[in-house]
Amino acid sequence: MKNAVRAHREDANLSQGELAEAVGVTRQTINAIERERYDPSLELAFKLAAHFECRVEDLFDPELDADSTA
């Protein structure tokens, strides 16, 4: 899933470790999210959005297919 976590983290002048500590995960988890190799749980997505004081949609783009009828 495409995301803007790295951009928000860098704008906040935080290291991956500092962000990880703030939301209760490991630095490796933040790294995997930023590299789009791991999709966070809904709970973690909301924690990240709360930390950056933005909407989940501002951080994550699920790239839903326009023809999808989920």
PyRosetta script that sets phi, psi and omega in degrees:
from pyrosetta import init, pose_from_sequence

init()
pose = pose_from_sequence("MKNAVRAHREDANLSQGELAEAVGVTRQTINAIERERYDPSLELAFKLAAHFECRVEDLFDPELDADSTA")
pose.set_psi(1, 132.5)
pose.set_omega(1, 177.2)
pose.set_phi(2, -66.2)
pose.set_psi(2, 144.0)
pose.set_omega(2, 178.4)
pose.set_phi(3, -151.8)
pose.set_psi(3, 164.8)
pose.set_omega(3, -179.3)
pose.set_phi(4, -117.3)
pose.set_psi(4, 27.3)
pose.set_omega(4, -177.5)
pose.set_phi(5, -63.3)
pose.set_psi(5, -46.1)
pose.set_omega(5, -178.8)
pose.set_phi(6, -59.2)
pose.set_psi(6, -45.2)
pose.set_omega(6, -179.2)
pose.set_phi(7, -61.1)
pose.set_psi(7, -44.5)
pose.set_omega(7, 179.0)
pose.set_phi(8, -65.3)
pose.set_psi(8, -40.9)
pose.set_omega(8, 179.8)
pose.set_phi(9, -63.4)
pose.set_psi(9, -45.8)
pose.set_omega(9, -179.5)
pose.set_phi(10, -66.3)
pose.set_psi(10, -39.0)
pose.set_omega(10, 177.1)
pose.set_phi(11, -60.9)
pose.set_psi(11, -32.9)
pose.set_omega(11, 179.5)
pose.set_phi(12, -85.9)
pose.set_psi(12, 0.7)
pose.set_omega(12, 179.1)
pose.set_phi(13, 57.9)
pose.set_psi(13, 44.1)
pose.set_omega(13, 179.1)
pose.set_phi(14, -111.1)
pose.set_psi(14, 147.6)
pose.set_omega(14, 170.6)
pose.set_phi(15, -82.7)
pose.set_psi(15, 166.1)
pose.set_omega(15, 176.1)
pose.set_phi(16, -60.4)
pose.set_psi(16, -40.1)
pose.set_omega(16, 179.7)
pose.set_phi(17, -63.4)
pose.set_psi(17, -41.5)
pose.set_omega(17, 178.8)
pose.set_phi(18, -64.7)
pose.set_psi(18, -42.4)
pose.set_omega(18, 177.8)
pose.set_phi(19, -65.6)
pose.set_psi(19, -42.9)
pose.set_omega(19, 179.7)
pose.set_phi(20, -58.3)
pose.set_psi(20, -45.9)
pose.set_omega(20, -180.0)
pose.set_phi(21, -62.5)
pose.set_psi(21, -39.5)
pose.set_omega(21, -177.7)
pose.set_phi(22, -65.0)
pose.set_psi(22, -31.4)
pose.set_omega(22, -177.6)
pose.set_phi(23, -108.5)
pose.set_psi(23, 2.2)
pose.set_omega(23, 172.5)
pose.set_phi(24, 80.5)
pose.set_psi(24, 35.3)
pose.set_omega(24, 175.8)
pose.set_phi(25, -131.6)
pose.set_psi(25, -179.0)
pose.set_omega(25, 178.2)
pose.set_phi(26, -88.2)
pose.set_psi(26, 160.6)
pose.set_omega(26, 175.7)
pose.set_phi(27, -59.3)
pose.set_psi(27, -36.3)
pose.set_omega(27, -179.7)
pose.set_phi(28, -62.6)
pose.set_psi(28, -34.0)
pose.set_omega(28, 177.8)
pose.set_phi(29, -65.9)
pose.set_psi(29, -44.8)
pose.set_omega(29, 178.8)
pose.set_phi(30, -62.7)
pose.set_psi(30, -42.6)
pose.set_omega(30, 178.6)
pose.set_phi(31, -59.3)
pose.set_psi(31, -45.3)
pose.set_omega(31, -179.0)
pose.set_phi(32, -65.1)
pose.set_psi(32, -38.4)
pose.set_omega(32, 177.2)
pose.set_phi(33, -64.4)
pose.set_psi(33, -48.1)
pose.set_omega(33, -178.9)
pose.set_phi(34, -61.3)
pose.set_psi(34, -33.5)
pose.set_omega(34, -180.0)
pose.set_phi(35, -86.3)
pose.set_psi(35, 4.4)
pose.set_omega(35, 178.4)
pose.set_phi(36, 59.7)
pose.set_psi(36, 35.4)
pose.set_omega(36, 176.6)
pose.set_phi(37, -104.6)
pose.set_psi(37, -5.2)
pose.set_omega(37, -178.5)
pose.set_phi(38, -147.3)
pose.set_psi(38, 129.6)
pose.set_omega(38, 174.3)
pose.set_phi(39, -95.0)
pose.set_psi(39, 124.3)
pose.set_omega(39, -177.5)
pose.set_phi(40, -69.5)
pose.set_psi(40, 158.4)
pose.set_omega(40, 172.5)
pose.set_phi(41, -64.1)
pose.set_psi(41, 163.0)
pose.set_omega(41, 177.0)
pose.set_phi(42, -59.7)
pose.set_psi(42, -40.8)
pose.set_omega(42, 178.8)
pose.set_phi(43, -60.4)
pose.set_psi(43, -44.8)
pose.set_omega(43, 179.7)
pose.set_phi(44, -67.7)
pose.set_psi(44, -38.9)
pose.set_omega(44, 177.8)
pose.set_phi(45, -59.5)
pose.set_psi(45, -42.1)
pose.set_omega(45, 178.3)
pose.set_phi(46, -68.8)
pose.set_psi(46, -36.7)
pose.set_omega(46, 177.2)
pose.set_phi(47, -63.2)
pose.set_psi(47, -43.0)
pose.set_omega(47, 178.8)
pose.set_phi(48, -63.4)
pose.set_psi(48, -45.2)
pose.set_omega(48, 179.5)
pose.set_phi(49, -62.4)
pose.set_psi(49, -41.6)
pose.set_omega(49, 178.6)
pose.set_phi(50, -63.8)
pose.set_psi(50, -41.1)
pose.set_omega(50, 179.9)
pose.set_phi(51, -60.9)
pose.set_psi(51, -41.4)
pose.set_omega(51, -178.4)
pose.set_phi(52, -90.1)
pose.set_psi(52, 2.4)
pose.set_omega(52, 179.6)
pose.set_phi(53, 52.6)
pose.set_psi(53, 51.4)
pose.set_omega(53, 178.1)
pose.set_phi(54, -141.7)
pose.set_psi(54, 178.0)
pose.set_omega(54, 177.8)
pose.set_phi(55, -84.0)
pose.set_psi(55, 152.8)
pose.set_omega(55, 175.7)
pose.set_phi(56, -55.2)
pose.set_psi(56, -39.5)
pose.set_omega(56, -179.3)
pose.set_phi(57, -63.8)
pose.set_psi(57, -22.6)
pose.set_omega(57, 176.9)
pose.set_phi(58, -75.2)
pose.set_psi(58, -22.8)
pose.set_omega(58, -179.1)
pose.set_phi(59, -97.6)
pose.set_psi(59, -36.2)
pose.set_omega(59, -171.8)
pose.set_phi(60, -125.4)
pose.set_psi(60, 137.6)
pose.set_omega(60, 176.0)
pose.set_phi(61, -122.8)
pose.set_psi(61, 107.0)
pose.set_omega(61, -176.9)
pose.set_phi(62, -71.7)
pose.set_psi(62, -4.9)
pose.set_omega(62, -179.7)
pose.set_phi(63, 51.5)
pose.set_psi(63, 49.1)
pose.set_omega(63, 179.8)
pose.set_phi(64, -64.9)
pose.set_psi(64, 139.3)
pose.set_omega(64, 176.8)
pose.set_phi(65, -68.2)
pose.set_psi(65, 130.1)
pose.set_omega(65, -179.1)
pose.set_phi(66, -59.8)
pose.set_psi(66, -26.8)
pose.set_omega(66, -179.3)
pose.set_phi(67, -88.4)
pose.set_psi(67, -2.0)
pose.set_omega(67, -177.2)
pose.set_phi(68, -70.1)
pose.set_psi(68, 138.4)
pose.set_omega(68, 177.9)
pose.set_phi(69, -121.5)
pose.set_psi(69, 45.5)
pose.set_omega(69, -178.8)
pose.set_phi(70, -63.6)
pose.dump_pdb("model.pdb")
